[in-house]
Amino acid sequence: MAITVVVSGADGRMGREVVKAVEGAPDLQLIGTAEFGEDLNAILSRLNPDAMVDFTTPESAMPNIRTALKNGVVPIVGTTGISAEDRAEVASLCKETDTGALIAPNFALGAVLLMRFSREAAAYFPDAEVIEMHHERKLDAPSGTASATAEGIAEGRQGAAQTALPAGAFEKIPGSRGGKAAGDVPVHSVRLPGFVASEMVIFGGLGQTLTLRHDTIDRSSFMPGVLLALRKVPHLAEKARLVYGLENLM
């Protein structure tokens, strides 16, 4: 049987892409959509889908996740700006409702691989900086992908630390060295017209540098990852827990 899906935020840029992708997948069935401002609880209660895909806003995502789990619907969430405290709440709700969930900082398979490779490289190159570049309409900074990349670098260092700045180092313009993410990894955010989503990680070592970069040229790049996640909904429902990061389903 086809996995049934409701798309939340279906009138948004990403929502429209998800609707098109699900409609084109023979093993998935789009049975409803929820546009901004519509009663998601009423829609989920009436349609009882297997999964809800959410690409909305940080303010809407958590209420939508709570509503999905309350209805026994597996949320597949690509909305950024969900904090560690939010994830802890979702994990608790999964246990309470006996329903699984996926929150992914990025659904582009290339970006997921960049995060994985960054974690591996950090064991040999603990000094790293992250530069993420997005379109000018993106509200949050840094991106969820950049934050997750920094977390992976911090974990992959195996106890090594970022090299300290020399005594007396200062910024002529506050923030010019970026913000400090997990493990004091500097993260720089660029917001300009022309970008969709790009990330670059620069590692520095003795006499050498290593650069990893991923560029999203079009929002359709996220759809193979969304479809992969939706096809894992039976697994998520059976495990009844929060999975954070698409790499854990690959």
C-alpha angles and dihedrals in degrees: 000000000000119000108247119227140192117194117215115205090023092161093058127093095260093036092059090052091050092050091052093047095048092047089054095051113091094204094052129067124205104212100168150351135217118209124200110291096019122123102262093182092057092048095049093043091052099042101032096203125188092235143015120208113208125196101154130111133306089252093053102037100074095047088048092050091050090050093049094049092046087057094047092250120141109237117217103195129192097161111122127220096061107142130217088254090054091050090052089054092049091050090053092047091051089058093045094049097034088232131127128230140188125210114182126184088207136010097193105108091216091055090049090052090048089056091049093048091047091055090051094046092051090070088067101026108037092170109084143147127200124216117188124187126196141163118282094253095064107115104199130062133226099030121242088246092055092049091049090047091053091049090052092049091050091051094043094055091081094219099322118125137216110271109261120244115253118265111276096024112149142168119246087199115035111247095018091125091052132243122301115247129179112331090012090285106165113236123194121196124205121191114188139141112260097044125101099178130322134165133190128186118196118197120194126205140159105310094341147069132207121206126195118187138177126186126195106206097178135013089242086078089077094057101079087056092048091050091047090053093047091052088055092055093104088054092047091048092051095049092046095203140106116271113197115200130022090242088074090065097044 
